Amino acid sequence: MSLYETLGMKQYSVDLRERLLGAIDAGLSQAEASRLFGVATSTIKRWKQQRATTGDLTPKPRPGRTPRIGSGQADAVREQVAHHPDATLADHCARWAHDQGVRLSVPTMSRTLRRLGITVKKSPPRRRAGSGPPRGLVGGHGGVRSGDVGLR
């Protein structure tokens, strides 16, 4: 997901651009068109310039890098996470490099999973025998929980 999509900024449709410029061509002022269509006058000027130079009103590509893991590889990411649900992000990066031949950073893998709506929740760690007092007990004996101190 790009920054623009994250912030809720969407490109105006070609239809809106054509209708707005058609209204201006029919005699509506830019200020009136701006208020009527809810588009800034600077945007109207840019569209007029684009139409004059290219003859086209299609939106320009959004700036930014192309994702290292494209939308066509989404199924492969989902499959990898499903087969290795307890793997860390670093583990997923290493697996991706081995399986797909593309090295990724941990933040890139994190952004990819977030963009795909995948959450990676680890299984809770298991306590080992003799590894100390159970959680929440003060001193490991006496049955006094840390929250119960001073309440007796």
Secondary structure, DSSP 8 states (H G I E B T S, - for coil): --HHHHTT-----HHHHHHHHHHHHTT--HHHHHHHHT--HHHHHHHHHHHHHHS--------S---SS-GGGHHHHHHHHHH-TT--HHHHHHHHHHHHS----HHHHHHHHHHTT-----------TTSSS-TTBSTT-TT-BGGGTT--
